[in-house]
Amino acid sequence: MSDTSKVPTNEDDNKEVLNELNLHSLPTQIELQKMIEELVSQMEIQFDDVSQQINKKMEDMDARITELEKGIGNLLNQASSEVDQ
């Protein structure tokens, strides 16, 4: 014989999901809308942070490339002036 009490039901699944979400009952439509708005807001903040970090790194990289180009230009000028002498 099999033990049917261990077979999860929809109600058991719902309780498990509610526990994972730290909820005691299913949220109302308004509560769900607020949760979604908060989630979207958090995602926007995180996206802005990541965008700022990427922009900062790109600006740093641009400055380093500019310095590298200047250094290479100086080396080429030195090399051509030494060849001319």
PyMOL Python script that loads the backbone (N, CA, C, O; Angstrom):
from pymol import cmd

cmd.read_pdbstr("""\
ATOM      1  N   MET A   1       0.827  -1.189   0.000  1.00  0.00           N
ATOM      2  CA  MET A   1       0.000   0.000   0.000  1.00  0.00           C
ATOM      3  C   MET A   1       0.865   1.244   0.000  1.00  0.00           C
ATOM      4  O   MET A   1       1.963   1.266   0.557  1.00  0.00           O
ATOM      5  N   SER A   2       0.345   2.274  -0.636  1.00  0.00           N
ATOM      6  CA  SER A   2       1.091   3.533  -0.662  1.00  0.00           C
ATOM      7  C   SER A   2       0.468   4.531   0.296  1.00  0.00           C
ATOM      8  O   SER A   2      -0.726   4.481   0.590  1.00  0.00           O
ATOM      9  N   ASP A   3       1.296   5.428   0.771  1.00  0.00           N
ATOM     10  CA  ASP A   3       0.837   6.441   1.713  1.00  0.00           C
ATOM     11  C   ASP A   3       0.442   7.688   0.938  1.00  0.00           C
ATOM     12  O   ASP A   3       1.310   8.419   0.462  1.00  0.00           O
ATOM     13  N   THR A   4      -0.855   7.942   0.804  1.00  0.00           N
ATOM     14  CA  THR A   4      -1.336   9.077   0.019  1.00  0.00           C
ATOM     15  C   THR A   4      -1.246  10.395   0.777  1.00  0.00           C
ATOM     16  O   THR A   4      -1.410  11.458   0.178  1.00  0.00           O
ATOM     17  N   SER A   5      -0.988  10.347   2.074  1.00  0.00           N
ATOM     18  CA  SER A   5      -0.898  11.597   2.839  1.00  0.00           C
ATOM     19  C   SER A   5       0.355  12.391   2.478  1.00  0.00           C
ATOM     20  O   SER A   5       0.434  13.583   2.772  1.00  0.00           O
ATOM     21  N   LYS A   6       1.332  11.744   1.846  1.00  0.00           N
ATOM     22  CA  LYS A   6       2.570  12.437   1.473  1.00  0.00           C
ATOM     23  C   LYS A   6       2.503  13.029   0.062  1.00  0.00           C
ATOM     24  O   LYS A   6       3.419  13.731  -0.365  1.00  0.00           O
ATOM     25  N   VAL A   7       1.436  12.747  -0.642  1.00  0.00           N
ATOM     26  CA  VAL A   7       1.264  13.290  -1.986  1.00  0.00           C
ATOM     27  C   VAL A   7       0.830  14.744  -1.850  1.00  0.00           C
ATOM     28  O   VAL A   7      -0.206  15.026  -1.248  1.00  0.00           O
ATOM     29  N   PRO A   8       1.625  15.686  -2.414  1.00  0.00           N
ATOM     30  CA  PRO A   8       1.266  17.101  -2.262  1.00  0.00           C
ATOM     31  C   PRO A   8      -0.016  17.434  -3.006  1.00  0.00           C
ATOM     32  O   PRO A   8      -0.254  16.956  -4.115  1.00  0.00           O
ATOM     33  N   THR A   9      -0.827  18.253  -2.380  1.00  0.00           N
ATOM     34  CA  THR A   9      -2.036  18.743  -3.016  1.00  0.00           C
ATOM     35  C   THR A   9      -1.815  20.191  -3.411  1.00  0.00           C
ATOM     36  O   THR A   9      -0.810  20.795  -3.039  1.00  0.00           O
ATOM     37  N   ASN A  10      -2.734  20.738  -4.149  1.00  0.00           N
ATOM     38  CA  ASN A  10      -2.631  22.146  -4.522  1.00  0.00           C
ATOM     39  C   ASN A  10      -2.582  23.032  -3.286  1.00  0.00           C
ATOM     40  O   ASN A  10      -1.859  24.028  -3.247  1.00  0.00           O
ATOM     41  N   GLU A  11      -3.357  22.656  -2.284  1.00  0.00           N
ATOM     42  CA  GLU A  11      -3.369  23.439  -1.053  1.00  0.00           C
ATOM     43  C   GLU A  11      -2.003  23.379  -0.370  1.00  0.00           C
ATOM     44  O   GLU A  11      -1.514  24.387   0.141  1.00  0.00           O
ATOM     45  N   ASP A  12      -1.394  22.197  -0.363  1.00  0.00           N
ATOM     46  CA  ASP A  12      -0.053  22.053   0.210  1.00  0.00           C
ATOM     47  C   ASP A  12       0.956  22.882  -0.584  1.00  0.00           C
ATOM     48  O   ASP A  12       1.822  23.540  -0.007  1.00  0.00           O
ATOM     49  N   ASP A  13       0.836  22.844  -1.898  1.00  0.00           N
ATOM     50  CA  ASP A  13       1.728  23.638  -2.755  1.00  0.00           C
ATOM     51  C   ASP A  13       1.567  25.121  -2.463  1.00  0.00           C
ATOM     52  O   ASP A  13       2.552  25.853  -2.370  1.00  0.00           O
ATOM     53  N   ASN A  14       0.317  25.565  -2.319  1.00  0.00           N
ATOM     54  CA  ASN A  14       0.043  26.969  -2.014  1.00  0.00           C
ATOM     55  C   ASN A  14       0.656  27.368  -0.678  1.00  0.00           C
ATOM     56  O   ASN A  14       1.252  28.439  -0.566  1.00  0.00           O
ATOM     57  N   LYS A  15       0.517  26.522   0.328  1.00  0.00           N
ATOM     58  CA  LYS A  15       1.079  26.823   1.644  1.00  0.00           C
ATOM     59  C   LYS A  15       2.597  26.931   1.570  1.00  0.00           C
ATOM     60  O   LYS A  15       3.201  27.806   2.191  1.00  0.00           O
ATOM     61  N   GLU A  16       3.198  26.037   0.809  1.00  0.00           N
ATOM     62  CA  GLU A  16       4.656  26.056   0.666  1.00  0.00           C
ATOM     63  C   GLU A  16       5.123  27.348  -0.002  1.00  0.00           C
ATOM     64  O   GLU A  16       6.092  27.970   0.433  1.00  0.00           O
ATOM     65  N   VAL A  17       4.431  27.736  -1.048  1.00  0.00           N
ATOM     66  CA  VAL A  17       4.769  28.977  -1.744  1.00  0.00           C
ATOM     67  C   VAL A  17       4.584  30.174  -0.817  1.00  0.00           C
ATOM     68  O   VAL A  17       5.436  31.062  -0.779  1.00  0.00           O
ATOM     69  N   LEU A  18       3.497  30.208  -0.080  1.00  0.00           N
ATOM     70  CA  LEU A  18       3.238  31.303   0.859  1.00  0.00           C
ATOM     71  C   LEU A  18       4.330  31.364   1.923  1.00  0.00           C
ATOM     72  O   LEU A  18       4.775  32.451   2.289  1.00  0.00           O
ATOM     73  N   ASN A  19       4.762  30.217   2.418  1.00  0.00           N
ATOM     74  CA  ASN A  19       5.838  30.190   3.410  1.00  0.00           C
ATOM     75  C   ASN A  19       7.137  30.728   2.821  1.00  0.00           C
ATOM     76  O   ASN A  19       7.851  31.487   3.476  1.00  0.00           O
ATOM     77  N   GLU A  20       7.446  30.335   1.579  1.00  0.00           N
ATOM     78  CA  GLU A  20       8.660  30.820   0.924  1.00  0.00           C
ATOM     79  C   GLU A  20       8.623  32.333   0.745  1.00  0.00           C
ATOM     80  O   GLU A  20       9.652  33.001   0.843  1.00  0.00           O
ATOM     81  N   LEU A  21       7.447  32.863   0.484  1.00  0.00           N
ATOM     82  CA  LEU A  21       7.296  34.310   0.295  1.00  0.00           C
ATOM     83  C   LEU A  21       7.059  35.044   1.607  1.00  0.00           C
ATOM     84  O   LEU A  21       6.884  36.262   1.626  1.00  0.00           O
ATOM     85  N   ASN A  22       7.055  34.295   2.694  1.00  0.00           N
ATOM     86  CA  ASN A  22       6.828  34.854   4.028  1.00  0.00           C
ATOM     87  C   ASN A  22       5.469  35.544   4.109  1.00  0.00           C
ATOM     88  O   ASN A  22       5.344  36.631   4.674  1.00  0.00           O
ATOM     89  N   LEU A  23       4.459  34.899   3.540  1.00  0.00           N
ATOM     90  CA  LEU A  23       3.093  35.406   3.571  1.00  0.00           C
ATOM     91  C   LEU A  23       2.217  34.430   4.340  1.00  0.00           C
ATOM     92  O   LEU A  23       2.486  33.229   4.363  1.00  0.00           O
ATOM     93  N   HIS A  24       1.171  34.947   4.968  1.00  0.00           N
ATOM     94  CA  HIS A  24       0.266  34.086   5.714  1.00  0.00           C
ATOM     95  C   HIS A  24      -0.982  33.735   4.916  1.00  0.00           C
ATOM     96  O   HIS A  24      -1.666  32.756   5.216  1.00  0.00           O
ATOM     97  N   SER A  25      -1.270  34.527   3.914  1.00  0.00           N
ATOM     98  CA  SER A  25      -2.422  34.244   3.058  1.00  0.00           C
ATOM     99  C   SER A  25      -2.125  34.808   1.670  1.00  0.00           C
ATOM    100  O   SER A  25      -1.171  35.562   1.478  1.00  0.00           O
ATOM    101  N   LEU A  26      -2.951  34.432   0.724  1.00  0.00           N
ATOM    102  CA  LEU A  26      -2.772  34.952  -0.630  1.00  0.00           C
ATOM    103  C   LEU A  26      -2.990  36.461  -0.630  1.00  0.00           C
ATOM    104  O   LEU A  26      -3.942  36.952  -0.022  1.00  0.00           O
ATOM    105  N   PRO A  27      -2.115  37.197  -1.307  1.00  0.00           N
ATOM    106  CA  PRO A  27      -2.273  38.657  -1.310  1.00  0.00           C
ATOM    107  C   PRO A  27      -3.482  39.092  -2.133  1.00  0.00           C
ATOM    108  O   PRO A  27      -3.886  38.421  -3.083  1.00  0.00           O
ATOM    109  N   THR A  28      -4.037  40.217  -1.747  1.00  0.00           N
ATOM    110  CA  THR A  28      -5.132  40.794  -2.519  1.00  0.00           C
ATOM    111  C   THR A  28      -4.542  41.404  -3.783  1.00  0.00           C
ATOM    112  O   THR A  28      -3.325  41.505  -3.937  1.00  0.00           O
ATOM    113  N   GLN A  29      -5.421  41.803  -4.672  1.00  0.00           N
ATOM    114  CA  GLN A  29      -4.951  42.406  -5.925  1.00  0.00           C
ATOM    115  C   GLN A  29      -4.164  43.680  -5.642  1.00  0.00           C
ATOM    116  O   GLN A  29      -3.144  43.932  -6.283  1.00  0.00           O
ATOM    117  N   ILE A  30      -4.620  44.476  -4.699  1.00  0.00           N
ATOM    118  CA  ILE A  30      -3.922  45.726  -4.363  1.00  0.00           C
ATOM    119  C   ILE A  30      -2.564  45.417  -3.754  1.00  0.00           C
ATOM    120  O   ILE A  30      -1.575  46.067  -4.090  1.00  0.00           O
ATOM    121  N   GLU A  31      -2.502  44.435  -2.865  1.00  0.00           N
ATOM    122  CA  GLU A  31      -1.219  44.051  -2.256  1.00  0.00           C
ATOM    123  C   GLU A  31      -0.267  43.519  -3.312  1.00  0.00           C
ATOM    124  O   GLU A  31       0.926  43.821  -3.298  1.00  0.00           O
ATOM    125  N   LEU A  32      -0.804  42.726  -4.225  1.00  0.00           N
ATOM    126  CA  LEU A  32       0.014  42.181  -5.304  1.00  0.00           C
ATOM    127  C   LEU A  32       0.540  43.302  -6.188  1.00  0.00           C
ATOM    128  O   LEU A  32       1.702  43.282  -6.593  1.00  0.00           O
ATOM    129  N   GLN A  33      -0.308  44.277  -6.490  1.00  0.00           N
ATOM    130  CA  GLN A  33       0.117  45.416  -7.304  1.00  0.00           C
ATOM    131  C   GLN A  33       1.222  46.195  -6.591  1.00  0.00           C
ATOM    132  O   GLN A  33       2.194  46.610  -7.223  1.00  0.00           O
ATOM    133  N   LYS A  34       1.080  46.397  -5.278  1.00  0.00           N
ATOM    134  CA  LYS A  34       2.110  47.109  -4.518  1.00  0.00           C
ATOM    135  C   LYS A  34       3.423  46.339  -4.508  1.00  0.00           C
ATOM    136  O   LYS A  34       4.500  46.925  -4.622  1.00  0.00           O
ATOM    137  N   MET A  35       3.322  45.011  -4.370  1.00  0.00           N
ATOM    138  CA  MET A  35       4.525  44.179  -4.383  1.00  0.00           C
ATOM    139  C   MET A  35       5.240  44.288  -5.730  1.00  0.00           C
ATOM    140  O   MET A  35       6.466  44.387  -5.788  1.00  0.00           O
ATOM    141  N   ILE A  36       4.468  44.269  -6.796  1.00  0.00           N
ATOM    142  CA  ILE A  36       5.041  44.370  -8.136  1.00  0.00           C
ATOM    143  C   ILE A  36       5.671  45.742  -8.349  1.00  0.00           C
ATOM    144  O   ILE A  36       6.767  45.845  -8.899  1.00  0.00           O
ATOM    145  N   GLU A  37       4.982  46.792  -7.915  1.00  0.00           N
ATOM    146  CA  GLU A  37       5.531  48.147  -8.043  1.00  0.00           C
ATOM    147  C   GLU A  37       6.832  48.281  -7.268  1.00  0.00           C
ATOM    148  O   GLU A  37       7.777  48.906  -7.749  1.00  0.00           O
ATOM    149  N   GLU A  38       6.890  47.701  -6.074  1.00  0.00           N
ATOM    150  CA  GLU A  38       8.114  47.751  -5.277  1.00  0.00           C
ATOM    151  C   GLU A  38       9.245  46.991  -5.965  1.00  0.00           C
ATOM    152  O   GLU A  38      10.389  47.446  -5.987  1.00  0.00           O
ATOM    153  N   LEU A  39       8.916  45.845  -6.518  1.00  0.00           N
ATOM    154  CA  LEU A  39       9.907  45.049  -7.240  1.00  0.00           C
ATOM    155  C   LEU A  39      10.438  45.813  -8.447  1.00  0.00           C
ATOM    156  O   LEU A  39      11.646  45.841  -8.683  1.00  0.00           O
ATOM    157  N   VAL A  40       9.549  46.428  -9.206  1.00  0.00           N
ATOM    158  CA  VAL A  40       9.960  47.209 -10.378  1.00  0.00           C
ATOM    159  C   VAL A  40      10.833  48.387  -9.938  1.00  0.00           C
ATOM    160  O   VAL A  40      11.836  48.694 -10.583  1.00  0.00           O
ATOM    161  N   SER A  41      10.457  49.033  -8.857  1.00  0.00           N
ATOM    162  CA  SER A  41      11.239  50.150  -8.331  1.00  0.00           C
ATOM    163  C   SER A  41      12.643  49.692  -7.940  1.00  0.00           C
ATOM    164  O   SER A  41      13.628  50.352  -8.270  1.00  0.00           O
ATOM    165  N   GLN A  42      12.732  48.578  -7.245  1.00  0.00           N
ATOM    166  CA  GLN A  42      14.040  48.042  -6.859  1.00  0.00           C
ATOM    167  C   GLN A  42      14.871  47.697  -8.089  1.00  0.00           C
ATOM    168  O   GLN A  42      16.075  47.949  -8.122  1.00  0.00           O
ATOM    169  N   MET A  43      14.228  47.123  -9.096  1.00  0.00           N
ATOM    170  CA  MET A  43      14.944  46.773 -10.325  1.00  0.00           C
ATOM    171  C   MET A  43      15.449  48.028 -11.030  1.00  0.00           C
ATOM    172  O   MET A  43      16.561  48.032 -11.558  1.00  0.00           O
ATOM    173  N   GLU A  44      14.646  49.096 -11.046  1.00  0.00           N
ATOM    174  CA  GLU A  44      15.070  50.350 -11.665  1.00  0.00           C
ATOM    175  C   GLU A  44      16.279  50.928 -10.944  1.00  0.00           C
ATOM    176  O   GLU A  44      17.217  51.407 -11.582  1.00  0.00           O
ATOM    177  N   ILE A  45      16.256  50.883  -9.617  1.00  0.00           N
ATOM    178  CA  ILE A  45      17.384  51.389  -8.831  1.00  0.00           C
ATOM    179  C   ILE A  45      18.640  50.581  -9.137  1.00  0.00           C
ATOM    180  O   ILE A  45      19.713  51.146  -9.347  1.00  0.00           O
ATOM    181  N   GLN A  46      18.505  49.273  -9.162  1.00  0.00           N
ATOM    182  CA  GLN A  46      19.655  48.416  -9.465  1.00  0.00           C
ATOM    183  C   GLN A  46      20.156  48.661 -10.882  1.00  0.00           C
ATOM    184  O   GLN A  46      21.365  48.700 -11.110  1.00  0.00           O
ATOM    185  N   PHE A  47      19.248  48.827 -11.832  1.00  0.00           N
ATOM    186  CA  PHE A  47      19.637  49.097 -13.210  1.00  0.00           C
ATOM    187  C   PHE A  47      20.395  50.420 -13.303  1.00  0.00           C
ATOM    188  O   PHE A  47      21.406  50.512 -13.998  1.00  0.00           O
ATOM    189  N   ASP A  48      19.902  51.449 -12.597  1.00  0.00           N
ATOM    190  CA  ASP A  48      20.587  52.736 -12.584  1.00  0.00           C
ATOM    191  C   ASP A  48      21.986  52.611 -11.994  1.00  0.00           C
ATOM    192  O   ASP A  48      22.938  53.191 -12.516  1.00  0.00           O
ATOM    193  N   ASP A  49      22.110  51.853 -10.907  1.00  0.00           N
ATOM    194  CA  ASP A  49      23.426  51.651 -10.289  1.00  0.00           C
ATOM    195  C   ASP A  49      24.388  50.969 -11.247  1.00  0.00           C
ATOM    196  O   ASP A  49      25.535  51.391 -11.396  1.00  0.00           O
ATOM    197  N   VAL A  50      23.918  49.917 -11.893  1.00  0.00           N
ATOM    198  CA  VAL A  50      24.767  49.187 -12.840  1.00  0.00           C
ATOM    199  C   VAL A  50      25.126  50.093 -14.023  1.00  0.00           C
ATOM    200  O   VAL A  50      26.267  50.082 -14.485  1.00  0.00           O
ATOM    201  N   SER A  51      24.172  50.865 -14.508  1.00  0.00           N
ATOM    202  CA  SER A  51      24.436  51.784 -15.621  1.00  0.00           C
ATOM    203  C   SER A  51      25.505  52.805 -15.241  1.00  0.00           C
ATOM    204  O   SER A  51      26.403  53.098 -16.030  1.00  0.00           O
ATOM    205  N   GLN A  52      25.401  53.342 -14.029  1.00  0.00           N
ATOM    206  CA  GLN A  52      26.399  54.309 -13.568  1.00  0.00           C
ATOM    207  C   GLN A  52      27.770  53.664 -13.442  1.00  0.00           C
ATOM    208  O   GLN A  52      28.776  54.276 -13.799  1.00  0.00           O
ATOM    209  N   GLN A  53      27.822  52.452 -12.945  1.00  0.00           N
ATOM    210  CA  GLN A  53      29.100  51.749 -12.831  1.00  0.00           C
ATOM    211  C   GLN A  53      29.713  51.504 -14.209  1.00  0.00           C
ATOM    212  O   GLN A  53      30.915  51.687 -14.404  1.00  0.00           O
ATOM    213  N   ILE A  54      28.886  51.093 -15.148  1.00  0.00           N
ATOM    214  CA  ILE A  54      29.384  50.838 -16.512  1.00  0.00           C
ATOM    215  C   ILE A  54      29.888  52.141 -17.137  1.00  0.00           C
ATOM    216  O   ILE A  54      30.962  52.168 -17.737  1.00  0.00           O
ATOM    217  N   ASN A  55      29.109  53.225 -16.994  1.00  0.00           N
ATOM    218  CA  ASN A  55      29.540  54.512 -17.549  1.00  0.00           C
ATOM    219  C   ASN A  55      30.850  54.974 -16.938  1.00  0.00           C
ATOM    220  O   ASN A  55      31.718  55.486 -17.645  1.00  0.00           O
ATOM    221  N   LYS A  56      31.003  54.798 -15.622  1.00  0.00           N
ATOM    222  CA  LYS A  56      32.237  55.192 -14.937  1.00  0.00           C
ATOM    223  C   LYS A  56      33.415  54.391 -15.471  1.00  0.00           C
ATOM    224  O   LYS A  56      34.479  54.952 -15.733  1.00  0.00           O
ATOM    225  N   LYS A  57      33.238  53.097 -15.633  1.00  0.00           N
ATOM    226  CA  LYS A  57      34.311  52.248 -16.147  1.00  0.00           C
ATOM    227  C   LYS A  57      34.658  52.619 -17.583  1.00  0.00           C
ATOM    228  O   LYS A  57      35.829  52.598 -17.962  1.00  0.00           O
ATOM    229  N   MET A  58      33.651  52.959 -18.385  1.00  0.00           N
ATOM    230  CA  MET A  58      33.915  53.371 -19.768  1.00  0.00           C
ATOM    231  C   MET A  58      34.680  54.696 -19.805  1.00  0.00           C
ATOM    232  O   MET A  58      35.586  54.872 -20.620  1.00  0.00           O
ATOM    233  N   GLU A  59      34.311  55.624 -18.918  1.00  0.00           N
ATOM    234  CA  GLU A  59      35.033  56.898 -18.848  1.00  0.00           C
ATOM    235  C   GLU A  59      36.482  56.677 -18.419  1.00  0.00           C
ATOM    236  O   GLU A  59      37.398  57.289 -18.968  1.00  0.00           O
ATOM    237  N   ASP A  60      36.682  55.800 -17.439  1.00  0.00           N
ATOM    238  CA  ASP A  60      38.045  55.470 -16.997  1.00  0.00           C
ATOM    239  C   ASP A  60      38.836  54.840 -18.135  1.00  0.00           C
ATOM    240  O   ASP A  60      40.003  55.170 -18.346  1.00  0.00           O
ATOM    241  N   MET A  61      38.200  53.937 -18.863  1.00  0.00           N
ATOM    242  CA  MET A  61      38.868  53.280 -19.975  1.00  0.00           C
ATOM    243  C   MET A  61      39.216  54.294 -21.064  1.00  0.00           C
ATOM    244  O   MET A  61      40.297  54.233 -21.649  1.00  0.00           O
ATOM    245  N   ASP A  62      38.307  55.220 -21.334  1.00  0.00           N
ATOM    246  CA  ASP A  62      38.559  56.257 -22.331  1.00  0.00           C
ATOM    247  C   ASP A  62      39.766  57.104 -21.925  1.00  0.00           C
ATOM    248  O   ASP A  62      40.615  57.420 -22.758  1.00  0.00           O
ATOM    249  N   ALA A  63      39.838  57.467 -20.652  1.00  0.00           N
ATOM    250  CA  ALA A  63      40.973  58.271 -20.175  1.00  0.00           C
ATOM    251  C   ALA A  63      42.272  57.483 -20.307  1.00  0.00           C
ATOM    252  O   ALA A  63      43.297  58.039 -20.702  1.00  0.00           O
ATOM    253  N   ARG A  64      42.238  56.212 -19.985  1.00  0.00           N
ATOM    254  CA  ARG A  64      43.454  55.389 -20.098  1.00  0.00           C
ATOM    255  C   ARG A  64      43.882  55.234 -21.558  1.00  0.00           C
ATOM    256  O   ARG A  64      45.074  55.272 -21.864  1.00  0.00           O
ATOM    257  N   ILE A  65      42.922  55.061 -22.448  1.00  0.00           N
ATOM    258  CA  ILE A  65      43.246  54.935 -23.875  1.00  0.00           C
ATOM    259  C   ILE A  65      43.833  56.238 -24.396  1.00  0.00           C
ATOM    260  O   ILE A  65      44.788  56.222 -25.174  1.00  0.00           O
ATOM    261  N   THR A  66      43.266  57.374 -23.971  1.00  0.00           N
ATOM    262  CA  THR A  66      43.789  58.674 -24.391  1.00  0.00           C
ATOM    263  C   THR A  66      45.237  58.839 -23.929  1.00  0.00           C
ATOM    264  O   THR A  66      46.086  59.291 -24.697  1.00  0.00           O
ATOM    265  N   GLU A  67      45.518  58.475 -22.683  1.00  0.00           N
ATOM    266  CA  GLU A  67      46.890  58.549 -22.161  1.00  0.00           C
ATOM    267  C   GLU A  67      47.805  57.610 -22.930  1.00  0.00           C
ATOM    268  O   GLU A  67      48.946  57.963 -23.229  1.00  0.00           O
ATOM    269  N   LEU A  68      47.321  56.427 -23.251  1.00  0.00           N
ATOM    270  CA  LEU A  68      48.109  55.466 -24.021  1.00  0.00           C
ATOM    271  C   LEU A  68      48.416  56.012 -25.414  1.00  0.00           C
ATOM    272  O   LEU A  68      49.542  55.879 -25.894  1.00  0.00           O
ATOM    273  N   GLU A  69      47.427  56.625 -26.066  1.00  0.00           N
ATOM    274  CA  GLU A  69      47.647  57.224 -27.388  1.00  0.00           C
ATOM    275  C   GLU A  69      48.683  58.337 -27.322  1.00  0.00           C
ATOM    276  O   GLU A  69      49.538  58.444 -28.202  1.00  0.00           O
ATOM    277  N   LYS A  70      48.611  59.175 -26.272  1.00  0.00           N
ATOM    278  CA  LYS A  70      49.600  60.235 -26.105  1.00  0.00           C
ATOM    279  C   LYS A  70      50.990  59.654 -25.917  1.00  0.00           C
ATOM    280  O   LYS A  70      51.956  60.139 -26.507  1.00  0.00           O
ATOM    281  N   GLY A  71      51.094  58.609 -25.090  1.00  0.00           N
ATOM    282  CA  GLY A  71      52.388  57.967 -24.851  1.00  0.00           C
ATOM    283  C   GLY A  71      52.959  57.371 -26.128  1.00  0.00           C
ATOM    284  O   GLY A  71      54.151  57.509 -26.401  1.00  0.00           O
ATOM    285  N   ILE A  72      52.116  56.710 -26.908  1.00  0.00           N
ATOM    286  CA  ILE A  72      52.568  56.128 -28.173  1.00  0.00           C
ATOM    287  C   ILE A  72      52.998  57.235 -29.137  1.00  0.00           C
ATOM    288  O   ILE A  72      54.010  57.108 -29.826  1.00  0.00           O
ATOM    289  N   GLY A  73      52.218  58.325 -29.180  1.00  0.00           N
ATOM    290  CA  GLY A  73      52.583  59.462 -30.037  1.00  0.00           C
ATOM    291  C   GLY A  73      53.921  60.043 -29.637  1.00  0.00           C
ATOM    292  O   GLY A  73      54.736  60.363 -30.502  1.00  0.00           O
ATOM    293  N   ASN A  74      54.165  60.188 -28.340  1.00  0.00           N
ATOM    294  CA  ASN A  74      55.449  60.702 -27.862  1.00  0.00           C
ATOM    295  C   ASN A  74      56.594  59.768 -28.237  1.00  0.00           C
ATOM    296  O   ASN A  74      57.657  60.226 -28.657  1.00  0.00           O
ATOM    297  N   LEU A  75      56.385  58.465 -28.087  1.00  0.00           N
ATOM    298  CA  LEU A  75      57.421  57.496 -28.451  1.00  0.00           C
ATOM    299  C   LEU A  75      57.716  57.546 -29.955  1.00  0.00           C
ATOM    300  O   LEU A  75      58.873  57.465 -30.369  1.00  0.00           O
ATOM    301  N   LEU A  76      56.670  57.678 -30.760  1.00  0.00           N
ATOM    302  CA  LEU A  76      56.882  57.777 -32.209  1.00  0.00           C
ATOM    303  C   LEU A  76      57.644  59.047 -32.565  1.00  0.00           C
ATOM    304  O   LEU A  76      58.527  59.024 -33.422  1.00  0.00           O
ATOM    305  N   ASN A  77      57.306  60.155 -31.908  1.00  0.00           N
ATOM    306  CA  ASN A  77      58.029  61.414 -32.162  1.00  0.00           C
ATOM    307  C   ASN A  77      59.489  61.278 -31.754  1.00  0.00           C
ATOM    308  O   ASN A  77      60.374  61.728 -32.482  1.00  0.00           O
ATOM    309  N   GLN A  78      59.756  60.667 -30.603  1.00  0.00           N
ATOM    310  CA  GLN A  78      61.147  60.471 -30.151  1.00  0.00           C
ATOM    311  C   GLN A  78      61.900  59.579 -31.133  1.00  0.00           C
ATOM    312  O   GLN A  78      63.044  59.861 -31.490  1.00  0.00           O
ATOM    313  N   ALA A  79      61.247  58.496 -31.567  1.00  0.00           N
ATOM    314  CA  ALA A  79      61.898  57.563 -32.477  1.00  0.00           C
ATOM    315  C   ALA A  79      62.197  58.233 -33.817  1.00  0.00           C
ATOM    316  O   ALA A  79      63.269  58.015 -34.382  1.00  0.00           O
ATOM    317  N   SER A  80      61.282  59.035 -34.332  1.00  0.00           N
ATOM    318  CA  SER A  80      61.518  59.682 -35.627  1.00  0.00           C
ATOM    319  C   SER A  80      62.573  60.764 -35.492  1.00  0.00           C
ATOM    320  O   SER A  80      63.338  60.985 -36.431  1.00  0.00           O
ATOM    321  N   SER A  81      62.639  61.451 -34.351  1.00  0.00           N
ATOM    322  CA  SER A  81      63.677  62.477 -34.189  1.00  0.00           C
ATOM    323  C   SER A  81      65.039  61.833 -34.016  1.00  0.00           C
ATOM    324  O   SER A  81      66.039  62.410 -34.445  1.00  0.00           O
ATOM    325  N   GLU A  82      65.119  60.645 -33.396  1.00  0.00           N
ATOM    326  CA  GLU A  82      66.391  59.956 -33.263  1.00  0.00           C
ATOM    327  C   GLU A  82      66.853  59.422 -34.616  1.00  0.00           C
ATOM    328  O   GLU A  82      68.056  59.388 -34.878  1.00  0.00           O
ATOM    329  N   VAL A  83      65.941  59.012 -35.468  1.00  0.00           N
ATOM    330  CA  VAL A  83      66.282  58.517 -36.797  1.00  0.00           C
ATOM    331  C   VAL A  83      66.789  59.678 -37.646  1.00  0.00           C
ATOM    332  O   VAL A  83      67.709  59.504 -38.446  1.00  0.00           O
ATOM    333  N   ASP A  84      66.195  60.863 -37.479  1.00  0.00           N
ATOM    334  CA  ASP A  84      66.585  62.024 -38.255  1.00  0.00           C
ATOM    335  C   ASP A  84      67.986  62.519 -37.887  1.00  0.00           C
ATOM    336  O   ASP A  84      68.647  63.147 -38.714  1.00  0.00           O
ATOM    337  N   GLN A  85      68.445  62.254 -36.677  1.00  0.00           N
ATOM    338  CA  GLN A  85      69.753  62.746 -36.243  1.00  0.00           C
ATOM    339  C   GLN A  85      70.857  61.964 -36.791  1.00  0.00           C
ATOM    340  O   GLN A  85      72.020  62.258 -36.514  1.00  0.00           O
TER     341      GLN A  85
END
""", "prot")
cmd.dss("prot")
cmd.show_as("cartoon", "prot")
cmd.util.cbc("prot")
cmd.orient("prot")
